[in-house]
Amino acid sequence: MHNNFLVHSALAHKIEFAWETAIDMDRKREQFRTSPCEEYEKLKQEFSKVEAERAKLQAEKEILLYNISVLFRTAKEEITRKDTLIANLRKSLEKYEKARLE
């Protein structure tokens, strides 16, 4: 009888251990099931933020490229205008000096 008690006790202990292990595995399985979804949602939100920031920076880049091209074109036109003005002033100076010498 004492031997049967030990067998039943050992069997009860093994069943209890198996039950706890099964419960732990279920918890881990459930945690694994929900965690990737939550992680996916977090990553999806982070990606959306990064994508929005990229779009904003792209728009700013396009504006800056447009502005710098307008500035460059304006600078070229101003240089041309100043060169023409300088050439006209030189011609006027030459005429004035010729008239003065005559």
C-alpha positions as CSV (number, residue, x, y, z in Angstrom):
1,M,0.0,0.0,0.0
2,H,2.8,2.4,0.8
3,N,4.3,1.6,-2.6
4,N,0.9,2.5,-4.3
5,F,0.9,5.8,-2.4
6,L,4.3,6.7,-3.7
7,V,3.3,5.8,-7.3
8,H,0.1,7.9,-7.0
9,S,2.1,10.7,-5.4
10,A,4.7,10.7,-8.1
11,L,2.0,10.4,-10.8
12,A,0.1,13.3,-9.3
13,H,3.3,15.3,-9.2
14,K,4.0,14.5,-12.9
15,I,0.4,15.4,-13.9
16,E,0.6,18.7,-11.9
17,F,3.9,19.5,-13.6
18,A,2.5,18.7,-17.0
19,W,-0.5,20.8,-16.3
20,E,1.6,23.8,-15.3
21,T,3.8,23.3,-18.3
22,A,0.8,23.2,-20.6
23,I,-0.6,26.4,-19.0
24,D,2.8,28.1,-19.4
25,M,3.0,27.0,-23.0
26,D,-0.6,28.3,-23.7
27,R,0.4,31.7,-22.1
28,K,3.5,31.9,-24.2
29,R,1.6,30.9,-27.4
30,E,-1.0,33.5,-26.7
31,Q,1.7,36.1,-25.9
32,F,3.5,35.2,-29.2
33,R,0.2,35.5,-31.1
34,T,-0.5,39.0,-29.8
35,S,3.0,40.3,-29.7
36,P,3.8,40.2,-33.4
37,C,0.4,41.9,-34.2
38,E,1.1,44.6,-31.7
39,E,4.7,44.9,-32.9
40,Y,3.4,45.0,-36.5
41,E,1.0,47.8,-35.6
42,K,3.8,49.8,-33.9
43,L,6.1,49.3,-36.9
44,K,3.3,50.2,-39.3
45,Q,2.7,53.5,-37.3
46,E,6.4,54.2,-37.2
47,F,6.6,53.6,-40.9
48,S,3.7,55.9,-41.5
49,K,5.5,58.7,-39.5
50,V,8.7,58.1,-41.3
51,E,6.9,58.1,-44.7
52,A,5.2,61.4,-43.8
53,E,8.5,62.9,-42.8
54,R,10.1,61.7,-46.0
55,A,7.2,63.3,-48.1
56,K,7.6,66.5,-46.1
57,L,11.3,66.6,-46.7
58,Q,10.8,65.8,-50.4
59,A,8.4,68.7,-50.8
60,E,10.9,71.0,-49.0
61,K,13.7,69.8,-51.2
62,E,11.6,70.6,-54.4
63,I,10.8,74.1,-53.1
64,L,14.5,74.7,-52.3
65,L,15.6,73.4,-55.7
66,Y,13.0,75.7,-57.4
67,N,14.1,78.7,-55.2
68,I,17.8,78.2,-55.9
69,S,17.2,77.8,-59.6
70,V,15.2,81.1,-59.6
71,L,17.9,82.8,-57.5
72,F,20.6,81.5,-59.9
73,R,18.7,82.7,-63.0
74,T,18.1,86.1,-61.3
75,A,21.8,86.4,-60.5
76,K,22.8,85.5,-64.1
77,E,20.3,88.1,-65.4
78,E,21.7,90.7,-63.0
79,I,25.2,90.0,-64.0
80,T,24.2,90.4,-67.7
81,R,22.4,93.7,-66.8
82,K,25.5,95.0,-64.9
83,D,27.8,93.9,-67.7
84,T,25.6,95.9,-70.2
85,L,25.5,98.9,-67.9
86,I,29.3,98.8,-67.5
87,A,29.8,98.5,-71.3
88,N,27.5,101.5,-71.8
89,L,29.3,103.5,-69.2
90,R,32.6,102.7,-70.8
91,K,31.3,103.8,-74.2
92,S,30.0,107.0,-72.6
93,L,33.3,107.6,-71.0
94,E,35.2,107.1,-74.3
95,K,32.8,109.5,-76.0
96,Y,33.3,112.1,-73.3
97,E,37.1,111.7,-73.4
98,K,37.1,112.0,-77.2
99,A,34.9,115.1,-77.1
100,R,37.2,116.6,-74.4
101,L,40.3,116.0,-76.5
102,E,38.9,117.6,-79.6
